[in-house]
Amino acid sequence: MSAREILDSATRVAAVLERSGRRADSELVAALEAVGELRRLVDASGARLAAEVVRRSAAGTTFDIDRRWGERTPATLVAAHVGLEPGEALAWCEAGDALTPTITLTGAQLAPAHPALASVVSAGRVSVTAAQRIVRGLDDVAAKGATPGQLASFEQTLIDYAPTVSPRELRRLIRRMLDLVDPDGAEPREDLLRTRSGVTIVQQADGLTRLTALLHPEAAGFVLTALDARTAPRRQPAFAESGSASSGVASDDAADALDRRPLAQRRVDALVGIARDALTRDTGQVAGAPVTVMVTVTLEALTTGLGCAQLAGVDEPISAATARRHASDAGIVPVVLVSASENLDQGRETRLATPAQRRALSLRDRGCLFPHCSAPPAWCEVAHLRAWADGGPTDLNNLALLCPFHHRALDHDGWQLHWRGGQLWLIPPPHVDASRTPRPTRHRTLQRESGAA
């Protein structure tokens, strides 16, 4: 990155802003993209300067630049003099320190710790904030014993994904890499998260009650599914008749005597129990599929109890032992790839997707496929890539999950979804991109369930 690149980018932005009259939609979108590029370039320059501040503050003496300027840390000095939020300044410092060459006492220049990442950040392709997350993730993976070859592969994968995924999806990808290096690490991490989980209840002076919940992954799976079941668009809950109110209820006094955990932790289990009971009684549907908690687990992990599993909608994995414990529960489907007994292709026999197809799509697409849309599977509708009215079959490779808004865009605004090379790509309409260049979907590594690419 050079000052000339920043100047050229700023000139393009200024030229658009100075235009009088109404801008065409394409000009407005191009201006936003130019502003984004300019911001990334400026942040990359700031990170280089912040790295120098970090290195001039490394000795921990009164001669350090941060102390001499009345600041406690390099990040607070950067934040104070640039006008950044503390978190942004910390990202500049951490990413800059890892991505900027080091000058030794002899004047020799050492390459940055992550040269490939440094290159794309300097070019404005990856933001400094994303680079900070990647650096932290690679450090964690290295601490788990990853080989140099694995680290190089992980770094390149994260670089490829960072420009097109959300921060949450980037964190999820980093966690997945941790699990690949240390597949048995989920269980102790899960135990730690259990001890840190809790529910607090505050009766406020204004008459409102504030409920604050920090949920470990297993608890979050039940609670988030129950909440989605009641907040998903176009859904009406339905409840089965309840059984005896007193059946299976133990004495509260006896339970309290045996359970010596803090009250906040016991409230987590109470909330999970409410969600579990609601899911058991709820016979309604979420966008065409029964209300279900899905657990993704390999057959080996399910059989041995070793390794990791994933609850749908929850980023943090659970241990395979926990997945085995839940595998036979009502309302919980362990997804071991896709059951061979479930027909995922309906051809022209039916227009609507089956529950088995919805489960497979939830596992494959993990939500709306449009870039930067965060709608979870429960909020999505099943869309035909080739419309059923135009002869498209109700087969898995002709179906995709889209939120209602983007489903309408696919049907009415000229957007298309096509399989290419085993991946789904989004084709924009001509008024958005005259060349109709394929764009990556929200999840670029979708593997086609059947048929040729």
C-alpha positions as CSV (number, residue, x, y, z in Angstrom):
1,M,0.0,0.0,0.0
2,S,1.2,3.5,-0.9
3,A,0.1,7.0,-0.3
4,R,-0.7,7.1,-4.0
5,E,-3.2,4.3,-3.7
6,I,-5.0,6.1,-0.8
7,L,-5.0,9.3,-2.8
8,D,-6.4,7.6,-5.9
9,S,-9.2,5.9,-3.8
10,A,-10.0,9.2,-2.1
11,T,-10.2,10.9,-5.5
12,R,-12.7,8.4,-6.8
13,V,-14.9,8.9,-3.7
14,A,-14.7,12.7,-4.0
15,A,-15.6,12.6,-7.7
16,V,-18.8,10.7,-6.9
17,L,-19.7,13.0,-4.0
18,E,-19.2,16.1,-6.0
19,R,-21.6,15.0,-8.8
20,S,-24.8,17.1,-8.7
21,G,-28.3,15.7,-9.3
22,R,-29.7,12.2,-8.6
23,R,-27.2,9.4,-8.9
24,A,-28.0,6.2,-10.7
25,D,-28.3,3.1,-8.4
26,S,-25.1,1.6,-9.9
27,E,-23.2,4.9,-9.1
28,L,-24.5,4.9,-5.5
29,V,-23.4,1.3,-5.0
30,A,-20.0,1.9,-6.6
31,A,-19.5,4.9,-4.4
32,L,-20.2,2.8,-1.3
33,E,-17.7,0.2,-2.5
34,A,-15.1,3.0,-3.1
35,V,-15.7,4.3,0.5
36,G,-15.3,0.8,1.8
37,E,-12.0,0.4,0.0
38,L,-10.8,3.8,1.2
39,R,-11.6,3.0,4.8
40,R,-9.7,-0.3,4.6
41,L,-6.7,1.4,3.1
42,V,-6.8,4.1,5.7
43,D,-7.2,1.6,8.5
44,A,-4.2,-0.4,7.1
45,S,-2.1,2.8,7.2
46,G,-3.3,3.5,10.8
47,A,-2.3,-0.1,11.8
48,R,1.2,0.5,10.5
49,L,1.6,3.6,12.6
50,A,-0.1,1.9,15.6
51,A,2.5,-0.9,15.3
52,E,5.3,1.7,15.7
53,V,3.5,3.0,18.7
54,V,3.4,-0.5,20.2
55,R,7.1,-1.1,19.6
56,R,8.0,2.3,21.1
57,S,6.0,1.4,24.2
58,A,7.5,-2.1,24.6
59,A,10.1,-1.4,27.2
60,G,7.6,-0.6,30.0
61,T,9.5,2.5,31.3
62,T,8.7,6.2,31.7
63,F,10.5,6.8,28.4
64,D,7.9,4.8,26.5
65,I,5.8,6.9,24.1
66,D,2.5,6.0,25.7
67,R,3.6,6.9,29.2
68,R,5.2,10.2,28.0
69,W,2.0,11.2,26.3
70,G,0.0,10.4,29.4
71,E,-1.7,7.2,28.2
72,R,-1.7,3.8,29.9
73,T,-1.4,1.7,26.8
74,P,-0.5,2.1,23.1
75,A,-4.2,1.5,22.2
76,T,-5.4,4.3,24.4
77,L,-2.8,6.7,22.9
78,V,-4.0,5.7,19.4
79,A,-7.7,6.0,20.4
80,A,-7.1,9.5,21.9
81,H,-5.3,11.0,19.0
82,V,-7.2,9.4,16.1
83,G,-10.7,9.5,17.7
84,L,-11.3,5.8,17.6
85,E,-13.3,3.6,19.9
86,P,-11.1,1.6,22.2
87,G,-11.8,-1.7,20.4
88,E,-10.9,-0.2,17.0
89,A,-7.7,1.2,18.4
90,L,-6.8,-2.2,19.8
91,A,-7.4,-3.8,16.5
92,W,-5.0,-1.3,14.8
93,C,-2.4,-2.1,17.4
94,E,-2.7,-5.9,17.4
95,A,-3.1,-6.3,13.6
96,G,-0.4,-3.8,12.9
97,D,2.1,-5.4,15.3
98,A,1.6,-8.8,13.6
99,L,1.5,-7.6,10.0
100,T,4.2,-4.9,9.9
101,P,7.9,-5.8,9.3
102,T,10.2,-5.4,12.4
103,I,13.4,-3.4,12.4
104,T,16.1,-5.0,14.5
105,L,18.7,-3.2,16.6
106,T,21.2,-3.7,13.7
107,G,18.8,-2.1,11.3
108,A,17.8,-5.3,9.5
109,Q,14.2,-5.7,8.5
110,L,12.4,-8.9,9.5
111,A,9.3,-10.1,7.6
112,P,6.0,-9.8,9.4
113,A,4.6,-12.8,11.2
114,H,1.9,-13.3,8.6
115,P,3.1,-11.9,5.3
116,A,0.2,-13.3,3.2
117,L,-2.3,-11.6,5.5
118,A,-0.2,-8.4,5.6
119,S,-0.3,-8.3,1.8
120,V,-4.1,-8.4,1.4
121,V,-4.6,-5.9,4.3
122,S,-2.2,-3.5,2.7
123,A,-4.1,-3.8,-0.6
124,G,-7.4,-3.0,1.1
125,R,-9.0,-6.4,0.5
126,V,-9.3,-7.4,4.1
127,S,-10.2,-5.1,7.0
128,V,-8.0,-4.5,9.9
129,T,-10.7,-5.8,12.3
130,A,-10.9,-9.1,10.4
131,A,-7.1,-9.3,10.3
132,Q,-7.1,-8.9,14.1
133,R,-9.5,-11.9,14.5
134,I,-7.5,-14.0,12.0
135,V,-4.2,-13.3,13.9
136,R,-5.8,-14.2,17.2
137,G,-7.2,-17.3,15.7
138,L,-3.9,-18.4,14.1
139,D,-2.2,-17.8,17.4
140,D,-4.8,-20.0,19.2
141,V,-4.4,-22.8,16.5
142,A,-0.6,-22.6,16.9
143,A,-0.9,-23.0,20.6
144,K,-2.9,-26.2,20.1
145,G,0.0,-27.7,18.2
146,A,-0.8,-27.0,14.5
147,T,2.0,-27.8,12.1
148,P,3.5,-25.0,9.9
149,G,1.7,-26.6,6.9
150,Q,-1.6,-26.5,8.7
151,L,-1.1,-22.9,9.8
152,A,-0.3,-21.8,6.2
153,S,-3.4,-23.6,4.9
154,F,-5.6,-22.1,7.6
155,E,-4.3,-18.6,7.0
156,Q,-5.0,-18.8,3.3
157,T,-8.5,-20.2,3.9
158,L,-9.3,-17.3,6.3
159,I,-7.8,-14.8,3.8
160,D,-10.1,-16.2,1.1
161,Y,-13.2,-16.0,3.2
162,A,-12.7,-12.8,5.2
163,P,-13.9,-10.4,2.5
164,T,-17.2,-12.1,2.0
165,V,-18.4,-13.4,5.4
166,S,-19.7,-11.7,8.4
167,P,-17.6,-11.4,11.6
168,R,-19.7,-14.1,13.3
169,E,-19.1,-16.5,10.4
170,L,-15.4,-15.7,10.5
171,R,-15.3,-16.6,14.2
172,R,-17.2,-19.8,13.5
173,L,-14.6,-20.8,10.9
174,I,-11.8,-20.1,13.3
175,R,-13.4,-22.3,15.9
176,R,-13.8,-25.0,13.3
177,M,-10.0,-24.9,12.7
178,L,-9.4,-25.2,16.4
179,D,-11.5,-28.3,16.5
180,L,-9.6,-29.8,13.5
181,V,-6.3,-29.4,15.4
182,D,-7.7,-30.4,18.8
183,P,-10.9,-32.5,18.3
184,D,-11.1,-33.5,21.9
185,G,-10.8,-29.8,23.1
186,A,-14.5,-29.2,22.9
187,E,-15.3,-31.1,26.1
188,P,-13.0,-29.2,28.5
189,R,-14.0,-25.9,26.8
190,E,-17.6,-26.9,27.2
191,D,-17.1,-27.6,30.9
192,L,-15.4,-24.1,31.3
193,L,-18.3,-22.4,29.5
194,R,-20.8,-24.2,31.9
195,T,-19.1,-22.7,34.9
196,R,-19.2,-19.2,33.3
197,S,-22.9,-19.5,32.3
198,G,-25.6,-18.1,34.4
199,V,-28.9,-16.2,34.5
200,T,-29.5,-13.1,36.6
201,I,-32.8,-11.4,37.3
202,V,-33.1,-7.8,38.4
203,Q,-36.4,-6.2,39.5
204,Q,-35.9,-2.6,38.4
205,A,-37.3,0.5,40.0
206,D,-39.5,1.3,37.0
207,G,-41.4,-2.0,37.5
208,L,-39.6,-3.9,34.7
209,T,-37.7,-7.1,35.2
210,R,-34.4,-7.5,33.5
211,L,-33.3,-11.1,32.7
212,T,-29.7,-11.5,31.7
213,A,-28.6,-14.9,30.4
214,L,-25.1,-16.2,29.6
215,L,-25.7,-19.6,28.1
216,H,-23.3,-22.5,27.5
217,P,-23.7,-24.1,24.0
218,E,-26.0,-26.9,25.0
219,A,-28.3,-24.4,26.8
220,A,-28.2,-21.9,23.9
221,G,-29.3,-24.6,21.5
222,F,-32.5,-25.2,23.3
223,V,-33.3,-21.6,24.2
224,L,-32.5,-20.2,20.8
225,T,-34.6,-22.8,19.1
226,A,-37.5,-22.1,21.4
227,L,-37.2,-18.4,20.8
228,D,-36.9,-18.9,17.0
229,A,-40.1,-21.0,17.2
230,R,-42.0,-18.0,18.5
231,T,-40.3,-15.2,16.6
232,A,-39.9,-16.6,13.1
233,P,-41.9,-14.7,10.4
234,R,-45.1,-16.4,9.1
235,R,-45.4,-18.9,11.8
236,Q,-48.2,-19.7,14.3
237,P,-47.2,-21.8,17.4
238,A,-49.4,-24.8,18.3
239,F,-49.2,-26.8,21.5
240,A,-50.2,-30.4,22.3
241,E,-52.3,-31.2,25.3
242,S,-50.1,-31.3,28.4
243,G,-49.9,-34.2,30.7
244,S,-50.4,-34.2,34.4
245,A,-49.1,-31.1,36.0
246,S,-47.6,-32.9,38.9
247,S,-46.0,-35.9,37.1
248,G,-42.3,-36.1,37.3
249,V,-41.9,-33.0,39.5
250,A,-39.5,-33.4,42.4
251,S,-39.6,-31.5,45.6
252,D,-38.0,-28.0,45.3
253,D,-36.6,-28.3,48.8
254,A,-35.0,-31.7,48.1
255,A,-33.5,-30.4,44.8
256,D,-32.1,-27.4,46.5
257,A,-30.5,-29.5,49.2
258,L,-28.7,-31.7,46.6
259,D,-27.8,-28.9,44.2
260,R,-25.1,-26.7,45.7
261,R,-24.3,-24.7,42.5
262,P,-24.8,-20.9,42.5
263,L,-28.4,-19.8,41.9
264,A,-27.4,-18.2,38.5
265,Q,-26.2,-21.5,37.2
266,R,-29.3,-23.4,38.4
267,R,-31.5,-20.8,36.6
268,V,-29.8,-21.8,33.3
269,D,-31.1,-25.4,33.7
270,A,-34.5,-24.0,34.7
271,L,-34.6,-22.0,31.5
272,V,-33.4,-25.0,29.4
273,G,-36.2,-27.1,31.1
274,I,-38.8,-24.5,30.0
275,A,-37.5,-24.5,26.5
276,R,-37.3,-28.3,26.4
277,D,-40.9,-28.6,27.6
278,A,-42.1,-26.0,25.1
279,L,-40.5,-27.8,22.2
280,T,-42.0,-31.1,23.4
281,R,-45.5,-29.7,23.5
282,D,-45.2,-27.5,20.4
283,T,-46.7,-29.3,17.4
284,G,-46.5,-26.2,15.2
285,Q,-44.0,-25.7,12.4
286,V,-41.2,-23.3,11.5
287,A,-41.5,-22.3,7.8
288,G,-42.8,-25.8,6.9
289,A,-40.7,-28.0,9.2
290,P,-41.5,-29.3,12.7
291,V,-39.8,-27.3,15.6
292,T,-36.6,-29.3,16.0
293,V,-33.1,-28.9,17.5
294,M,-30.6,-30.4,15.1
295,V,-27.2,-31.7,16.2
296,T,-24.6,-32.2,13.5
297,V,-22.1,-35.0,14.4
298,T,-20.0,-37.5,12.6
299,L,-20.9,-41.2,12.8
300,E,-17.5,-41.9,14.5
301,A,-18.1,-39.3,17.1
302,L,-21.6,-40.4,17.8
303,T,-20.4,-44.0,18.2
304,T,-17.3,-43.4,20.3
305,G,-18.4,-40.2,22.2
306,L,-15.0,-38.6,21.3
307,G,-14.7,-35.4,19.3
308,C,-17.2,-32.5,18.7
309,A,-20.7,-31.9,17.6
310,Q,-22.6,-28.8,16.6
311,L,-26.1,-27.5,17.6
312,A,-27.9,-25.7,14.8
313,G,-27.7,-21.9,15.3
314,V,-25.0,-22.1,18.0
315,D,-21.4,-21.2,17.1
316,E,-19.6,-22.9,19.9
317,P,-19.4,-26.7,19.5
318,I,-20.4,-29.2,22.1
319,S,-18.7,-32.5,23.0
320,A,-19.7,-35.7,21.3
321,A,-20.5,-37.1,24.7
322,T,-23.2,-34.4,25.1
323,A,-24.5,-35.1,21.6
324,R,-24.8,-38.8,22.5
325,R,-26.8,-38.0,25.6
326,H,-29.3,-36.1,23.6
327,A,-29.4,-38.3,20.5
328,S,-32.6,-40.2,21.6
329,D,-34.5,-37.1,22.9
330,A,-37.8,-36.1,21.3
331,G,-37.4,-32.9,19.2
332,I,-33.7,-33.4,18.8
333,V,-32.4,-34.8,15.5
334,P,-28.7,-36.0,15.3
335,V,-27.7,-35.3,11.7
336,V,-25.1,-37.9,10.7
337,L,-24.6,-36.5,7.2
338,V,-28.1,-37.4,5.8
339,S,-30.0,-40.5,6.5
340,A,-30.1,-42.8,3.5
341,S,-33.7,-43.7,4.5
342,E,-34.9,-40.2,3.8
343,N,-35.8,-39.4,0.1
344,L,-34.3,-35.9,-0.6
345,D,-35.5,-35.8,-4.2
346,Q,-39.2,-35.4,-5.0
347,G,-39.0,-34.6,-8.7
348,R,-42.3,-33.2,-10.1
349,E,-44.5,-35.1,-7.7
350,T,-44.8,-32.3,-5.2
351,R,-44.0,-28.6,-5.1
352,L,-43.4,-28.1,-1.4
353,A,-40.2,-29.4,0.3
354,T,-40.5,-32.3,2.7
355,P,-39.4,-32.0,6.4
356,A,-36.4,-34.2,5.5
357,Q,-35.4,-31.8,2.7
358,R,-35.7,-28.8,5.1
359,R,-33.4,-30.5,7.6
360,A,-30.9,-31.2,4.9
361,L,-31.1,-27.6,3.6
362,S,-30.7,-26.3,7.2
363,L,-27.5,-28.4,7.5
364,R,-26.2,-27.4,4.1
365,D,-27.1,-23.7,3.8
366,R,-27.2,-22.7,7.5
367,G,-29.5,-19.8,6.7
368,C,-30.3,-17.4,3.8
369,L,-27.7,-17.7,1.1
370,F,-27.6,-14.0,0.1
371,P,-24.3,-12.3,1.1
372,H,-24.5,-10.4,4.4
373,C,-28.0,-11.7,5.3
374,S,-28.0,-13.2,8.8
375,A,-31.5,-14.8,8.7
376,P,-31.2,-18.3,10.4
377,P,-32.8,-21.4,8.8
378,A,-36.0,-21.1,10.9
379,W,-36.7,-17.7,9.3
380,C,-36.1,-18.9,5.8
381,E,-38.3,-20.3,3.0
382,V,-37.4,-23.0,0.6
383,A,-36.8,-21.6,-2.9
384,H,-36.6,-23.4,-6.2
385,L,-33.5,-22.5,-8.2
386,R,-35.5,-23.3,-11.3
387,A,-39.1,-22.4,-10.6
388,W,-41.5,-25.4,-10.1
389,A,-43.9,-23.7,-12.5
390,D,-41.2,-23.7,-15.2
391,G,-40.6,-27.4,-14.8
392,G,-38.1,-27.3,-11.9
393,P,-38.1,-30.4,-9.7
394,T,-38.4,-30.4,-5.9
395,D,-35.0,-32.0,-5.6
396,L,-32.3,-31.0,-3.1
397,N,-30.0,-29.7,-5.8
398,N,-32.8,-27.4,-7.1
399,L,-33.6,-26.0,-3.6
400,A,-32.0,-23.4,-1.4
401,L,-32.9,-21.5,1.8
402,L,-33.7,-17.8,1.4
403,C,-35.3,-15.3,3.7
404,P,-38.7,-14.0,2.5
405,F,-37.2,-10.8,1.3
406,H,-34.4,-12.5,-0.8
407,H,-36.9,-15.2,-2.0
408,R,-38.9,-12.4,-3.6
409,A,-35.7,-11.0,-5.1
410,L,-35.0,-14.4,-6.7
411,D,-38.5,-14.7,-8.0
412,H,-39.2,-11.1,-9.2
413,D,-36.0,-9.0,-9.4
414,G,-33.8,-11.1,-11.8
415,W,-31.4,-12.7,-9.3
416,Q,-30.5,-16.3,-10.0
417,L,-28.7,-19.1,-8.1
418,H,-26.6,-21.6,-10.1
419,W,-24.4,-24.5,-9.3
420,R,-20.8,-24.2,-10.6
421,G,-17.9,-26.5,-9.6
422,G,-19.9,-28.0,-6.7
423,Q,-20.7,-24.6,-5.3
424,L,-23.8,-22.3,-5.4
425,W,-23.1,-18.9,-7.0
426,L,-25.4,-15.9,-7.1
427,I,-25.9,-14.3,-10.5
428,P,-27.0,-10.6,-10.3
429,P,-29.5,-9.1,-12.7
430,P,-28.2,-6.8,-15.5
431,H,-29.3,-3.6,-13.7
432,V,-27.0,-4.4,-10.8
433,D,-24.1,-5.8,-12.9
434,A,-24.2,-5.6,-16.7
435,S,-21.7,-8.4,-17.0
436,R,-23.7,-10.6,-14.6
437,T,-20.5,-11.8,-12.9
438,P,-21.2,-14.7,-10.5
439,R,-20.9,-13.7,-6.8
440,P,-20.2,-16.0,-3.9
441,T,-23.1,-16.9,-1.7
442,R,-23.1,-16.4,2.1
443,H,-21.5,-19.9,2.4
444,R,-19.1,-20.5,-0.5
445,T,-18.1,-24.1,0.3
446,L,-21.5,-25.7,-0.2
447,Q,-21.2,-29.2,-1.5
448,R,-23.8,-30.4,-3.9
449,E,-25.9,-33.2,-2.4
450,S,-26.5,-34.9,-5.7
451,G,-26.1,-34.6,-9.5
452,A,-23.3,-33.0,-11.6
453,A,-21.9,-29.6,-10.8
